[in-house]
Amino acid sequence: MTTIDVDKLRDHLEDYCGTAMFSGFPAALLDLADVHNASGLELCRTAERLGIDLDQFAIEDNTHV
């Protein structure tokens, strides 16, 4: 199982949805509100739905050396 940096993912999704909203897609405002209040799992589902690669938000596990 991969650990995701949900703070970094949330920031990315807020930027992504905010940009879409101001680029002529006002419905993105609903996604923006959802992202702001979403749990980590919900953020991952939203990112997958939007086609965002979650690997870029993976946290390396350095506990096994």
Secondary structure as a PSIPRED ss2 file (coil, helix, strand):
# PSIPRED VFORMAT (PSIPRED V4.0)

   1 M C   1.000  0.000  0.000
   2 T C   1.000  0.000  0.000
   3 T E   0.000  0.000  1.000
   4 I E   0.000  0.000  1.000
   5 D C   1.000  0.000  0.000
   6 V H   0.000  1.000  0.000
   7 D H   0.000  1.000  0.000
   8 K H   0.000  1.000  0.000
   9 L H   0.000  1.000  0.000
  10 R H   0.000  1.000  0.000
  11 D H   0.000  1.000  0.000
  12 H H   0.000  1.000  0.000
  13 L H   0.000  1.000  0.000
  14 E H   0.000  1.000  0.000
  15 D H   0.000  1.000  0.000
  16 Y H   0.000  1.000  0.000
  17 C H   0.000  1.000  0.000
  18 G H   0.000  1.000  0.000
  19 T H   0.000  1.000  0.000
  20 A H   0.000  1.000  0.000
  21 M H   0.000  1.000  0.000
  22 F H   0.000  1.000  0.000
  23 S C   1.000  0.000  0.000
  24 G C   1.000  0.000  0.000
  25 F C   1.000  0.000  0.000
  26 P C   1.000  0.000  0.000
  27 A C   1.000  0.000  0.000
  28 A H   0.000  1.000  0.000
  29 L H   0.000  1.000  0.000
  30 L H   0.000  1.000  0.000
  31 D H   0.000  1.000  0.000
  32 L H   0.000  1.000  0.000
  33 A H   0.000  1.000  0.000
  34 D H   0.000  1.000  0.000
  35 V H   0.000  1.000  0.000
  36 H H   0.000  1.000  0.000
  37 N H   0.000  1.000  0.000
  38 A C   1.000  0.000  0.000
  39 S C   1.000  0.000  0.000
  40 G H   0.000  1.000  0.000
  41 L H   0.000  1.000  0.000
  42 E H   0.000  1.000  0.000
  43 L H   0.000  1.000  0.000
  44 C H   0.000  1.000  0.000
  45 R H   0.000  1.000  0.000
  46 T H   0.000  1.000  0.000
  47 A H   0.000  1.000  0.000
  48 E H   0.000  1.000  0.000
  49 R H   0.000  1.000  0.000
  50 L C   1.000  0.000  0.000
  51 G C   1.000  0.000  0.000
  52 I C   1.000  0.000  0.000
  53 D C   1.000  0.000  0.000
  54 L H   0.000  1.000  0.000
  55 D H   0.000  1.000  0.000
  56 Q H   0.000  1.000  0.000
  57 F H   0.000  1.000  0.000
  58 A E   0.000  0.000  1.000
  59 I E   0.000  0.000  1.000
  60 E C   1.000  0.000  0.000
  61 D C   1.000  0.000  0.000
  62 N C   1.000  0.000  0.000
  63 T C   1.000  0.000  0.000
  64 H C   1.000  0.000  0.000
  65 V C   1.000  0.000  0.000
